[in-house]
Amino acid sequence: MALNLFSQLPEAGARNEAEIFDALLAAPGLKIERILSTGQASPPGFWYCQAENEWVVVLRGSAGVKFEEEDEVRVLYAGDSLHIPAQCRHRVEWTDPGEPTVWLAIFYGEGDTV
């Protein structure tokens, strides 16, 4: 059965309640998620630091991602992707409050590189 990543976007996301994480595929050493953001950001002082590598692409909307060791926020628009190595502290500074930001996130391995 085919899946359209833009269909059936959850109502909660449209109402700006919270980010929505939809697991699309999971296998040993691999997880693929669709994430729907509607203006959310990481809480103040919070940093993600995960065991897996992550490759993420913004499919719709825009967002700002900050790495702890960098001064500048990386701005991502539709079509932009980003590799986040395992154990790399990062946060979402902002997501577009005017339209849903749809992400595709692929988590793989523990410390493997591309």
Secondary structure, 3 states (H helix, E strand, C coil): CCCCCCCCCCHHHHCCCCCEEEEEEEECCEEEEEEEECCCCCCCCCCECCCCEEEEEEEECEEEEEECCCCCCEEEECCCEEEECCCCCEEEEEECCCCCEEEEEEEECCCCCC
